Amino acid sequence: MLRKRAREEDNAVLIDMASLEPGNGSSYGSTAHAAEHDVQDKATAVHYVLLRAPWAVLCYYAEDLRLKLPLQEFPNQASNWSATLLEWLGIPNILLEQVPDTPPEYCSCQFKASKLRWFLGSGNQDTFFTSTKRHQILFEILAKTQYGHEKKCFFGIDQLLAEGAFRAAFPLHDGPISAVPENSQVLGLTQRQVLLQYWARWSKWCKYQPLDHVRRYFGEKVALYFAWLGFYTGWLLPAAVVGTVVFLVGCFLVFSDVPTLFMALWAVLFLEYWKRKNATLAYRWDCSDYEDIEERPRPQFAARAPMTALNPITGEDEPYFPEKRRVHRMLAGSVVLMMMVAVVIMCLVSIILYRAIMAVVVSKSENAFLSAWAPRIASLTGSVVNLVFIVILSKVYVVLAQVLTRWEMHRTQTAFEDAFTLKVFIFQFVNFYASPVYIAFFKGRFVGYPGNYHTLFGVRNEECAAGGCLIELAQELLVIMVGKQVINNVQEVLVPKLRGCWQKWYSRRRKAGTGTHPAPWEADYQLLPCEGLFHEYLEMVLQFGFVTIFVAACPLAPLFALLNNWVEIRLDARKFVCEYRRPVAERAQDIGIWFHILAGLTHLAVISNAFLLAFSSDFLPRAYYRWTRAPDLRGFLNFTLARAPSTFAAAHNRTCRYRAFRDDDGHYSQTYWTLLAIRLAFVIVFEVSKISESSFNDSHLAGPLLILSNLSLWHGKDQLGWGFSRQQVVFSIGRLLDLLVPDIPESVEIKVKREYYLAKQALAENEVSTRALSLMLSLATRPTMGLGFCLLSPGSTATKWVKD
């Protein structure tokens, strides 16, 4: 079919009807392995090809794809810990809402056509396969079908879409998206309307997400994204409260270490409890072993793989690409990645020079305001220029990473997406964080002193303002983080609206005068193509980095992230329900490599904040001054200022003081070396403790807790002696928490064991029932005997055999 359409049609759209033809007896082996119906829209010159898979094709590919289908139904017992807690406390839960038609839970196993009768609902061919499973089967067929000349090995709908043979290929939505009144009756609502009514409305911002409904309509991959986003947003609430309180109190007192300590612990516990949540959802949605057993090779990989090899898990021959050749290609891709990182560093250097030159130019202005605020103006405009560079380079590298990842020939879709994600994230990490890292750890450290200033390309190196670089770092973070969020939200709101309005206006103008309403496939074609979840994850993970890595400089970052995510959840929900064509449902057992990236960011955040407190803030100098000189910090400002060399003072006929720990000749003073030793000890003790904890199952839990005790070492002379013992107490608490918070909840482990038991029991009953049925039929052939009995199995309907 694809071969014929690629030759004959220049303006066609493939539509998956996602519904069966009752009674269709087509057998496997037809040209397209699917029933086909053509619709010609003469007004718009678009040819729609409507596809439906016959029953035999669905059964064949369901077994080939190792789809899991239900054996037995259970009531849905999904609950949130907050709902359980509020119910136990007797407090009304405003987050809870009853959503109609809640999908039940199932005990399921891999589909076998020979065991069809033992699966739940096998008697009704129209409803046995859900719409999402039919979508998966049809698009698997489309992705693997060859077309064109046999020797050229052209294959798959993706290639045809890229060549322009088809405009689009998508499954139909479940009915129109006509507005549903708030007080409407729930009876008769389609799945799409239920999602609009109880999930995608802005008024539902304070309600639990109906994740089981999302999974049923969009598949596990989309549902896991929204589950993670909602979980992350909920955990941002305590972080935002602490950050806001610290910011308000910090206007009067210096508490820059409080949000750092809290966020270090917060990030670790967030990942620990997400693993538990993910394990619960993966079990409930029947995808716990998807990547190891169920996932098939990518169609693009299967078509281009030069050989086959035995899969050690499934015992089947599968397409194979030599690992050595893949490693060589990945190394070549790494070289390209390093070149792009070098481009980012060049842009950073240019921005540094821009700031220095702009500060000099503005400071010479005759306007008193501009002259006084020259450093801040240069820094702010430099941040805006940096944001522009970030956006432009991001677009370029995403396209380049897609080409490189396809060339590397990854076997499964999960491996392909993980490799692509890692490439883009490494680049985006450098792209987004290069400037904040420079301000936090390098700016102002290579300035020199009066009479001996250091330069870069003839331009004097930047130095921090009188209050240090943390204020400028906070400004940079707010410009990049909030600016990026505003740009993304504007793009996600306005761009789809404008594109959708244009497409609808264009279609209506072409059909003007016909007086007919658009068919369902025409209405869905006017929607925007789904762009996937990569950019959604990337936006949130980069935000997570800003919230955790630099929280010492910007305690309000969690608050801005929380406000953004409240909008983001409903914005993404409306896009998927109202503005996007329905995506093909994809299975997944977790959020993929994004979890490992989050874990890496958590490690980096702990180390980064330790260095920020040690080297970029006045936390340790204040503690040292309080310990050695004045507990009330009187005279601390003069303590941090050095005098310019006498030669400089004589040449300029004035006394100059600058922020540094140097003597009158410009050399580092004894105080500088003492503070350096304290700072290094602060970081080294923390790092040694991190290494010592690596023997535990989850090494990233106790490390952040260790900072709690490390910081206490410098609070006072009396605390120094017992600080190390308190460190061991906190470290022990970390070990205890690691043991008390298992990755998989006990309730899920019990359910998994019960499912294995039920599956074995069903298999045993199948064998016994088959033998009994054979015996019964043999006895029933005797004219003198009349037998009647009923065979039952878990999850199946009763079948009664009667012989009179």
ChimeraX attribute file (.defattr): number of C-alpha atoms within 10 A of each C-alpha:
attribute: neighborCount
match mode: 1-to-1
recipient: residues
	/A:1	15
	/A:2	21
	/A:3	18
	/A:4	10
	/A:5	17
	/A:6	19
	/A:7	11
	/A:8	11
	/A:9	13
	/A:10	15
	/A:11	17
	/A:12	23
	/A:13	24
	/A:14	23
	/A:15	23
	/A:16	24
	/A:17	24
	/A:18	23
	/A:19	18
	/A:20	20
	/A:21	13
	/A:22	11
	/A:23	10
	/A:24	12
	/A:25	11
	/A:26	15
	/A:27	13
	/A:28	17
	/A:29	10
	/A:30	11
	/A:31	11
	/A:32	17
	/A:33	22
	/A:34	24
	/A:35	17
	/A:36	16
	/A:37	12
	/A:38	14
	/A:39	13
	/A:40	12
	/A:41	14
	/A:42	10
	/A:43	14
	/A:44	15
	/A:45	13
	/A:46	17
	/A:47	19
	/A:48	23
	/A:49	20
	/A:50	21
	/A:51	22
	/A:52	22
	/A:53	26
	/A:54	22
	/A:55	22
	/A:56	18
	/A:57	22
	/A:58	24
	/A:59	20
	/A:60	16
	/A:61	20
	/A:62	22
	/A:63	15
	/A:64	15
	/A:65	16
	/A:66	17
	/A:67	21
	/A:68	19
	/A:69	24
	/A:70	21
	/A:71	24
	/A:72	21
	/A:73	15
	/A:74	11
	/A:75	10
	/A:76	13
	/A:77	8
	/A:78	12
	/A:79	9
	/A:80	10
	/A:81	8
	/A:82	12
	/A:83	17
	/A:84	12
	/A:85	12
	/A:86	13
	/A:87	12
	/A:88	9
	/A:89	9
	/A:90	9
	/A:91	10
	/A:92	10
	/A:93	14
	/A:94	11
	/A:95	13
	/A:96	15
	/A:97	13
	/A:98	9
	/A:99	15
	/A:100	14
	/A:101	13
	/A:102	14
	/A:103	14
	/A:104	13
	/A:105	19
	/A:106	20
	/A:107	23
	/A:108	22
	/A:109	17
	/A:110	16
	/A:111	23
	/A:112	19
	/A:113	16
	/A:114	9
	/A:115	11
	/A:116	14
	/A:117	18
	/A:118	24
	/A:119	23
	/A:120	21
	/A:121	20
	/A:122	19
	/A:123	14
	/A:124	10
	/A:125	15
	/A:126	16
	/A:127	12
	/A:128	16
	/A:129	21
	/A:130	14
	/A:131	24
	/A:132	20
	/A:133	22
	/A:134	24
	/A:135	25
	/A:136	23
	/A:137	24
	/A:138	24
	/A:139	19
	/A:140	17
	/A:141	20
	/A:142	22
	/A:143	18
	/A:144	18
	/A:145	20
	/A:146	19
	/A:147	21
	/A:148	14
	/A:149	9
	/A:150	9
	/A:151	6
	/A:152	9
	/A:153	12
	/A:154	17
	/A:155	21
	/A:156	22
	/A:157	24
	/A:158	16
	/A:159	15
	/A:160	21
	/A:161	15
	/A:162	11
	/A:163	11
	/A:164	14
	/A:165	20
	/A:166	24
	/A:167	18
	/A:168	19
	/A:169	25
	/A:170	21
	/A:171	26
	/A:172	25
	/A:173	25
	/A:174	16
	/A:175	13
	/A:176	14
	/A:177	15
	/A:178	10
	/A:179	9
	/A:180	14
	/A:181	8
	/A:182	9
	/A:183	7
	/A:184	9
	/A:185	9
	/A:186	14
	/A:187	9
	/A:188	8
	/A:189	16
	/A:190	16
	/A:191	18
	/A:192	21
	/A:193	22
	/A:194	21
	/A:195	24
	/A:196	21
	/A:197	22
	/A:198	21
	/A:199	25
	/A:200	23
	/A:201	15
	/A:202	17
	/A:203	11
	/A:204	15
	/A:205	16
	/A:206	11
	/A:207	14
	/A:208	17
	/A:209	25
	/A:210	20
	/A:211	22
	/A:212	22
	/A:213	22
	/A:214	24
	/A:215	22
	/A:216	19
	/A:217	24
	/A:218	22
	/A:219	22
	/A:220	25
	/A:221	21
	/A:222	22
	/A:223	26
	/A:224	22
	/A:225	16
	/A:226	21
	/A:227	24
	/A:228	17
	/A:229	19
	/A:230	19
	/A:231	15
	/A:232	18
	/A:233	19
	/A:234	14
	/A:235	17
	/A:236	25
	/A:237	16
	/A:238	16
	/A:239	23
	/A:240	22
	/A:241	15
	/A:242	19
	/A:243	25
	/A:244	18
	/A:245	13
	/A:246	20
	/A:247	19
	/A:248	12
	/A:249	12
	/A:250	13
	/A:251	9
	/A:252	8
	/A:253	10
	/A:254	13
	/A:255	15
	/A:256	20
	/A:257	20
	/A:258	16
	/A:259	27
	/A:260	30
	/A:261	21
	/A:262	19
	/A:263	28
	/A:264	27
	/A:265	23
	/A:266	20
	/A:267	26
	/A:268	21
	/A:269	18
	/A:270	16
	/A:271	20
	/A:272	20
	/A:273	17
	/A:274	17
	/A:275	18
	/A:276	18
	/A:277	18
	/A:278	20
	/A:279	21
	/A:280	21
	/A:281	23
	/A:282	20
	/A:283	17
	/A:284	21
	/A:285	21
	/A:286	21
	/A:287	19
	/A:288	20
	/A:289	13
	/A:290	18
	/A:291	17
	/A:292	10
	/A:293	12
	/A:294	18
	/A:295	18
	/A:296	18
	/A:297	18
	/A:298	20
	/A:299	21
	/A:300	20
	/A:301	20
	/A:302	20
	/A:303	17
	/A:304	13
	/A:305	17
	/A:306	11
	/A:307	12
	/A:308	14
	/A:309	13
	/A:310	12
	/A:311	12
	/A:312	8
	/A:313	8
	/A:314	11
	/A:315	9
	/A:316	11
	/A:317	12
	/A:318	17
	/A:319	20
	/A:320	20
	/A:321	20
	/A:322	13
	/A:323	12
	/A:324	9
	/A:325	12
	/A:326	15
	/A:327	12
	/A:328	12
	/A:329	16
	/A:330	18
	/A:331	13
	/A:332	13
	/A:333	20
	/A:334	14
	/A:335	11
	/A:336	16
	/A:337	20
	/A:338	13
	/A:339	12
	/A:340	19
	/A:341	19
	/A:342	13
	/A:343	14
	/A:344	22
	/A:345	16
	/A:346	12
	/A:347	20
	/A:348	19
	/A:349	15
	/A:350	14
	/A:351	20
	/A:352	24
	/A:353	20
	/A:354	18
	/A:355	24
	/A:356	21
	/A:357	16
	/A:358	18
	/A:359	21
	/A:360	17
	/A:361	13
	/A:362	19
	/A:363	20
	/A:364	13
	/A:365	13
	/A:366	9
	/A:367	10
	/A:368	11
	/A:369	11
	/A:370	16
	/A:371	17
	/A:372	14
	/A:373	13
	/A:374	21
	/A:375	22
	/A:376	16
	/A:377	18
	/A:378	21
	/A:379	22
	/A:380	17
	/A:381	16
	/A:382	23
	/A:383	22
	/A:384	15
	/A:385	14
	/A:386	23
	/A:387	20
	/A:388	13
	/A:389	17
	/A:390	20
	/A:391	15
	/A:392	10
	/A:393	17
	/A:394	16
	/A:395	10
	/A:396	11
	/A:397	18
	/A:398	18
	/A:399	11
	/A:400	16
	/A:401	21
	/A:402	17
	/A:403	13
	/A:404	20
	/A:405	21
	/A:406	15
	/A:407	13
	/A:408	22
	/A:409	24
	/A:410	23
	/A:411	21
	/A:412	18
	/A:413	17
	/A:414	20
	/A:415	18
	/A:416	18
	/A:417	18
	/A:418	17
	/A:419	21
	/A:420	20
	/A:421	23
	/A:422	16
	/A:423	21
	/A:424	20
	/A:425	20
	/A:426	14
	/A:427	21
	/A:428	22
	/A:429	14
	/A:430	17
	/A:431	24
	/A:432	24
	/A:433	18
	/A:434	17
	/A:435	26
	/A:436	21
	/A:437	16
	/A:438	15
	/A:439	22
	/A:440	24
	/A:441	15
	/A:442	14
	/A:443	20
	/A:444	18
	/A:445	13
	/A:446	14
	/A:447	16
	/A:448	16
	/A:449	21
	/A:450	16
	/A:451	14
	/A:452	11
	/A:453	12
	/A:454	14
	/A:455	13
	/A:456	12
	/A:457	7
	/A:458	8
	/A:459	15
	/A:460	17
	/A:461	20
	/A:462	23
	/A:463	19
	/A:464	17
	/A:465	14
	/A:466	8
	/A:467	11
	/A:468	17
	/A:469	21
	/A:470	20
	/A:471	16
	/A:472	21
	/A:473	22
	/A:474	22
	/A:475	19
	/A:476	23
	/A:477	24
	/A:478	18
	/A:479	18
	/A:480	24
	/A:481	21
	/A:482	17
	/A:483	14
	/A:484	18
	/A:485	20
	/A:486	13
	/A:487	12
	/A:488	16
	/A:489	17
	/A:490	12
	/A:491	12
	/A:492	15
	/A:493	15
	/A:494	12
	/A:495	12
	/A:496	18
	/A:497	16
	/A:498	11
	/A:499	15
	/A:500	17
	/A:501	14
	/A:502	13
	/A:503	16
	/A:504	17
	/A:505	13
	/A:506	14
	/A:507	18
	/A:508	17
	/A:509	12
	/A:510	14
	/A:511	18
	/A:512	12
	/A:513	9
	/A:514	9
	/A:515	7
	/A:516	8
	/A:517	10
	/A:518	14
	/A:519	10
	/A:520	14
	/A:521	21
	/A:522	18
	/A:523	17
	/A:524	23
	/A:525	23
	/A:526	22
	/A:527	20
	/A:528	19
	/A:529	18
	/A:530	15
	/A:531	12
	/A:532	12
	/A:533	12
	/A:534	13
	/A:535	13
	/A:536	15
	/A:537	17
	/A:538	16
	/A:539	14
	/A:540	18
	/A:541	19
	/A:542	18
	/A:543	22
	/A:544	21
	/A:545	21
	/A:546	24
	/A:547	27
	/A:548	28
	/A:549	26
	/A:550	24
	/A:551	29
	/A:552	29
	/A:553	26
	/A:554	25
	/A:555	29
	/A:556	24
	/A:557	27
	/A:558	28
	/A:559	20
	/A:560	18
	/A:561	24
	/A:562	20
	/A:563	14
	/A:564	18
	/A:565	21
	/A:566	17
	/A:567	13
	/A:568	23
	/A:569	20
	/A:570	20
	/A:571	17
	/A:572	19
	/A:573	20
	/A:574	19
	/A:575	18
	/A:576	24
	/A:577	21
	/A:578	22
	/A:579	21
	/A:580	20
	/A:581	23
	/A:582	21
	/A:583	22
	/A:584	23
	/A:585	23
	/A:586	16
	/A:587	26
	/A:588	23
	/A:589	20
	/A:590	22
	/A:591	18
	/A:592	15
	/A:593	17
	/A:594	18
	/A:595	15
	/A:596	13
	/A:597	17
	/A:598	18
	/A:599	17
	/A:600	13
	/A:601	21
	/A:602	27
	/A:603	22
	/A:604	15
	/A:605	25
	/A:606	27
	/A:607	19
	/A:608	22
	/A:609	25
	/A:610	27
	/A:611	18
	/A:612	23
	/A:613	21
	/A:614	22
	/A:615	19
	/A:616	23
	/A:617	20
	/A:618	17
	/A:619	19
	/A:620	21
	/A:621	22
	/A:622	21
	/A:623	21
	/A:624	22
	/A:625	18
	/A:626	19
	/A:627	17
	/A:628	11
	/A:629	14
	/A:630	14
	/A:631	13
	/A:632	11
	/A:633	15
	/A:634	12
	/A:635	11
	/A:636	15
	/A:637	10
	/A:638	11
	/A:639	17
	/A:640	19
	/A:641	15
	/A:642	20
	/A:643	20
	/A:644	21
	/A:645	21
	/A:646	17
	/A:647	13
	/A:648	16
	/A:649	16
	/A:650	10
	/A:651	9
	/A:652	10
	/A:653	10
	/A:654	10
	/A:655	12
	/A:656	15
	/A:657	15
	/A:658	15
	/A:659	19
	/A:660	18
	/A:661	19
	/A:662	21
	/A:663	16
	/A:664	13
	/A:665	13
	/A:666	19
	/A:667	12
	/A:668	14
	/A:669	15
	/A:670	12
	/A:671	16
	/A:672	17
	/A:673	12
	/A:674	11
	/A:675	17
	/A:676	16
	/A:677	11
	/A:678	17
	/A:679	18
	/A:680	14
	/A:681	14
	/A:682	21
	/A:683	19
	/A:684	12
	/A:685	15
	/A:686	24
	/A:687	16
	/A:688	11
	/A:689	19
	/A:690	20
	/A:691	12
	/A:692	12
	/A:693	19
	/A:694	14
	/A:695	9
	/A:696	13
	/A:697	11
	/A:698	14
	/A:699	17
	/A:700	25
	/A:701	29
	/A:702	25
	/A:703	28
	/A:704	30
	/A:705	25
	/A:706	27
	/A:707	26
	/A:708	21
	/A:709	20
	/A:710	20
	/A:711	21
	/A:712	17
	/A:713	20
	/A:714	22
	/A:715	17
	/A:716	16
	/A:717	13
	/A:718	11
	/A:719	13
	/A:720	13
	/A:721	11
	/A:722	11
	/A:723	19
	/A:724	16
	/A:725	12
	/A:726	18
	/A:727	22
	/A:728	14
	/A:729	15
	/A:730	21
	/A:731	24
	/A:732	15
	/A:733	16
	/A:734	22
	/A:735	20
	/A:736	13
	/A:737	14
	/A:738	20
	/A:739	13
	/A:740	9
	/A:741	13
	/A:742	13
	/A:743	19
	/A:744	16
	/A:745	15
	/A:746	12
	/A:747	9
	/A:748	17
	/A:749	14
	/A:750	10
	/A:751	15
	/A:752	16
	/A:753	11
	/A:754	13
	/A:755	17
	/A:756	14
	/A:757	12
	/A:758	17
	/A:759	18
	/A:760	12
	/A:761	14
	/A:762	20
	/A:763	16
	/A:764	13
	/A:765	16
	/A:766	19
	/A:767	12
	/A:768	11
	/A:769	15
	/A:770	13
	/A:771	11
	/A:772	13
	/A:773	15
	/A:774	11
	/A:775	11
	/A:776	17
	/A:777	13
	/A:778	10
	/A:779	15
	/A:780	18
	/A:781	11
	/A:782	9
	/A:783	9
	/A:784	8
	/A:785	10
	/A:786	13
	/A:787	12
	/A:788	11
	/A:789	13
	/A:790	10
	/A:791	16
	/A:792	16
	/A:793	20
	/A:794	19
	/A:795	20
	/A:796	20
	/A:797	17
	/A:798	11
	/A:799	11
	/A:800	10
	/A:801	14
	/A:802	10
	/A:803	14
	/A:804	9
